[in-house]
Amino acid sequence: MNYVAARGLVASKNSVINEMWWQSCIEGCSWNIPLKEILRMTEIRPFTSDRVLIVENSGVFSIQGDLLLEVPILCSSGQFIYAVWRMLRKLVESQTQLYYVGDMDPEGLFMVQRLIDAFPEHLQTIAMNLATYQKIATKSELSAARIKQLQRIQDPRLAPVAEKIKVTHQIALQEGFLTELMDEIEWEFAE
């Protein structure tokens, strides 16, 4: 089950655009792209811009896919499996700017830190900041092991959120900041 759910991405092999990828963009459909298809392509890029939105949560991906029809989007489904990494590398090779949104909990912050470490010049976060966190944070049972994960958060954009989580034991899930998220996406992806 090594695939990436996506919409709005076009791919080519040796400068020839793949018809399946092209038609999915024309039709505006989301589809699960198998690793095999990702590896076959020599270039993958957004259909309509130089930016792509990466969403951690499949439910949020589904909602945004219906509301943000012009935004190229892919879903990591909460894990960075090999297909996700290969897709992201090919997007970065095509000079695509990556915009990521995930949960503001220890695991979500660690995931985005890994992306920042891998693609420091190409990755931005969407609505993953202290202001958004403070608006919608809710109490959560955080084990010592989960709190310890926050020590790995080094990026200055994420560190203040990590510190708040350590102190308050509160998290902010994507579903809780959809309004802020949608506003920021529309602003970032406006052309």
C-alpha positions in Angstrom: 0.0 0.0 0.0 2.7 2.5 -1.0 0.9 5.3 -2.8 0.1 9.1 -2.4 -3.4 10.6 -2.6 -3.2 13.7 -4.8 -4.9 16.1 -7.1 -3.6 18.7 -9.5 -0.2 17.2 -10.3 1.0 16.6 -13.8 3.9 14.3 -14.7 6.1 13.5 -17.6 8.6 10.9 -18.7 11.5 12.2 -20.8 9.6 15.4 -21.5 6.4 13.6 -22.7 3.4 14.4 -20.5 1.7 11.3 -19.2 -1.9 11.2 -20.3 -3.3 9.7 -17.1 -1.8 12.4 -14.9 -2.9 15.1 -17.5 -6.5 13.8 -17.5 -6.7 13.7 -13.7 -5.9 17.4 -13.7 -8.3 18.3 -16.5 -11.1 16.4 -14.7 -10.1 17.8 -11.3 -10.1 14.4 -9.7 -8.2 13.1 -6.7 -6.5 9.8 -7.1 -4.1 7.4 -5.3 -0.9 7.4 -7.2 1.1 4.2 -6.8 4.8 4.3 -6.1 5.4 2.5 -9.4 3.9 5.5 -11.3 5.8 8.0 -9.3 9.1 6.2 -10.0 8.3 5.9 -13.8 8.0 9.7 -14.2 11.1 11.9 -14.7 9.3 15.1 -13.7 6.3 15.8 -11.4 5.0 19.3 -10.9 1.8 21.2 -10.0 -0.6 21.6 -13.0 -1.5 25.2 -12.3 1.3 26.9 -10.3 4.6 26.3 -8.7 3.2 25.4 -5.3 1.6 22.4 -3.7 -0.2 21.9 -0.5 0.7 18.9 1.6 -1.9 17.8 4.2 -1.3 15.3 7.0 -5.0 14.3 7.5 -7.0 12.4 4.9 -10.3 13.9 6.2 -8.9 17.5 5.8 -7.5 16.5 2.4 -11.0 15.5 1.3 -12.6 18.7 2.6 -10.0 20.9 1.0 -10.1 19.0 -2.2 -13.7 19.9 -2.5 -13.4 23.5 -1.6 -10.0 24.5 -3.1 -10.4 23.3 -6.6 -7.4 25.2 -8.0 -4.9 24.2 -5.3 -2.6 21.3 -6.1 -2.8 19.1 -3.1 -1.4 15.8 -1.8 -2.0 13.8 1.4 0.7 12.2 3.5 -2.0 10.3 5.5 0.0 10.9 8.7 3.0 9.0 7.5 6.0 9.6 5.3 6.1 6.4 3.5 8.5 5.9 0.6 6.0 7.0 -2.0 5.5 10.4 -0.2 9.3 11.0 0.0 9.7 10.2 -3.7 6.8 12.4 -4.7 8.2 15.3 -2.6 11.7 14.9 -4.1 10.4 15.0 -7.6 8.3 18.1 -6.8 11.3 19.9 -5.3 13.4 18.9 -8.3 10.9 20.7 -10.5 11.3 23.8 -8.3 8.0 23.4 -6.6 7.4 25.3 -3.3 5.9 22.9 -0.7 3.3 24.1 1.9 2.6 21.8 4.7 -0.2 21.6 7.3 -0.4 19.1 10.1 -1.6 18.6 13.6 0.1 20.7 16.3 0.9 17.8 18.6 4.3 16.1 19.2 4.0 13.8 16.3 2.7 16.4 13.9 5.5 18.9 14.8 8.1 16.2 14.4 6.8 15.3 10.9 7.0 18.9 9.7 10.5 19.3 11.3 11.6 16.3 9.2 10.3 18.0 6.1 12.0 21.2 7.0 15.3 19.4 7.5 14.9 17.6 4.2 13.7 20.6 2.1 14.8 23.7 3.9 14.6 26.0 0.9 11.3 24.6 -0.4 9.1 24.1 2.6 6.7 26.5 4.3 4.0 25.7 6.9 0.4 26.8 6.7 -1.4 28.0 9.9 1.0 26.0 12.1 1.9 28.9 14.4 1.6 30.0 18.0 -1.4 32.3 17.3 -3.5 29.5 15.7 -2.4 27.0 18.4 -3.5 29.3 21.2 -6.9 29.9 19.6 -7.9 26.2 19.5 -5.6 24.2 21.7 -7.3 21.6 23.8 -6.2 19.5 26.8 -4.7 16.1 25.9 -3.1 13.2 27.7 0.5 13.5 26.7 2.9 10.7 27.9 6.5 11.5 28.8 7.6 9.8 25.6 5.4 12.1 23.5 6.6 15.2 25.4 10.2 14.0 24.8 9.6 14.1 21.0 9.3 17.9 21.3 13.0 18.1 22.1 13.7 17.4 18.4 11.8 20.5 17.3 14.5 23.0 16.2 12.8 25.2 13.6 12.2 28.7 15.0 8.7 28.7 13.5 7.7 25.5 15.4 9.7 25.9 18.6 7.3 28.3 20.3 4.4 25.8 19.7 6.5 22.9 21.0 7.3 24.9 24.2 3.6 25.7 24.7 2.7 22.0 24.3 5.4 21.0 26.9 4.0 23.5 29.4 0.2 23.2 28.8 -0.2 19.6 27.6 -2.6 21.0 25.0 -2.6 20.1 21.3 -4.3 21.6 18.2 -5.6 19.2 15.6 -6.1 20.4 12.0 -9.9 19.9 12.2 -10.0 22.6 14.8 -8.4 25.3 12.7 -10.0 24.7 9.3 -11.2 28.3 9.1 -7.7 29.8 9.7 -6.2 27.1 7.5 -8.6 27.9 4.5 -8.0 31.6 4.8 -4.2 31.2 4.8 -4.3 28.7 1.9 -6.4 31.0 -0.2 -4.0 33.9 0.5 -0.8 31.8 -0.2 -2.1 30.3 -3.3 -3.8 33.4 -4.8 -2.2 34.3 -8.1 
